[in-house]
Amino acid sequence: MALGHSLSMVLAPPHPAARPFLIGGGVAALLGLILLGSWLFWLGILFVGFCLYFFRDPERVPPPRPGLVLAPADGHVVSVAPAVPPRELGMGEAPRWRVAIFLSVLDVHVNRMPADGTVTRIAYHHGKFLSANLDKASEENERNALAIALPDGRDLAVVQIAGLVARRILCDAKVGDVVQAGERFGIIRFGSRTDVYLPEGVLPLVSEGQTMIGGETVIAELGSR
């Protein structure tokens, strides 16, 4: 069972964002094979292999129970602490619990919605490219923040944050979209971080160092005040 699960993770089809990289690697390999020598061929093959692994997009099965907040990304928790949501979202100045997940270059980088709701605001903030496992990355790094109104009237935020190597944040969601927990909404290229700001009064159920599976791991229950 474990071996089959591991193979399905590694052999999962790539996210559409991989397409230009796969084409570029394939062209390099072809040129190496025809014109420039074996070194470019093998370099192209290695690059294609890396991209297939990095952009892998496995299927996930969200828990069927309603009222859950799920991990928006794979990785490990680097911070669980009260923090003010990004000011560009207009969610107020009151601190709420923030769960910060660091994605290494080996993790699946597809981002998933943490809860059912409606996207009410999306705001992009240009910033630095500090290492994403640093606490100050939430404030200073390039980021894309989404506010989500929950069915019960409360709200939460999920923030895609660029890292030391990451230079490109992709978000497919739009304001007004009705979303479901575990639904794909974007990807960050080459090492990053994803933060969730829980509704006010909701307590996190995870701790620092814990490993997350995007779209499956429960990080909070909306009734846990």
Residue, then its C-alpha position, 0 to 999 in steps of 0.5 A: m500500500a505504501l509503495g503504491h502510494s509513493l509510486s502514484m505520488v512520483l508518477a502523477p501527471p504534471h500541472p499545466a504550468a510545467r508545459p513550457f519547461l518540458i518543451g524547453g527541456g525536450v528541445a534542448a535534448l533534441l538539439g543535443l542529440i542532433l547537433l551539439g553532442s551528448w552532454l546537452f542531450w543528457l542535460g535536457i533529459l535531466f531537466v525534463g525529469f526534474c520538471l516532471y517531478f517538481f510539477r507533479d499534481p497527484e489527486r487528493v481526497p479531502p475528508p468528507r466531513p463539513g466544517l474543516v479547514l484543510a492544509p493548502a499545500d504539502g510541506h511542513v509547518v514552520s509556524v503556528a502563531p497569532a498574526v494580523p492578515p495581510r493588510e491588502l485584504g482589508m480583514g482588520e487589524a485583530p490578530r488571528w491564528r496563522v499556520a505557515i507551511f514551508l514547501s521545499v523543492l521536493d514537495v508537491h507545489v500545487n496549492r489547494m483551497p483550505a475551505d468551502g466558501t467564496v473568494t471575495r478578494i485577491a491582492y498581489h504584493h510585490g516584495k523580497f525573496l527571502s528564504a520562505n522558512l523565515d518568519k519574516a517572509s510572511e511580511e516581506n516576501e512577494r505574495n498573493a493573498l486571497a480572502i475567502a468568505l465561509p458559508d457561515g459568514r466568517d472569513l479566512a485568508v490563504v497566502q501564496i508566498a514566494g521564496l528564495v528560489a521561487r520567482r513565479i506565483l500562479c493563481d487560477a482563482k478569481v474574485g466571486d469564485v465559489v470554491q470547495a475545500g481541497e480544490r486546486f487554485g494555483i502553484i508556486r514555482f521552485g520552493s515557497r510557503t503557504d500561510v492560512y489565517l484562520p477565522e477569528g476564534v478558531l484554534p489550530l489543530v497542528s503544531e510546528g514541524q508537522t508534515m502536511i498533505g495539501g487538500e487532506t490534512v485537517i489544520a482546524e475545525l470551524g467549530s473549535r472556538 
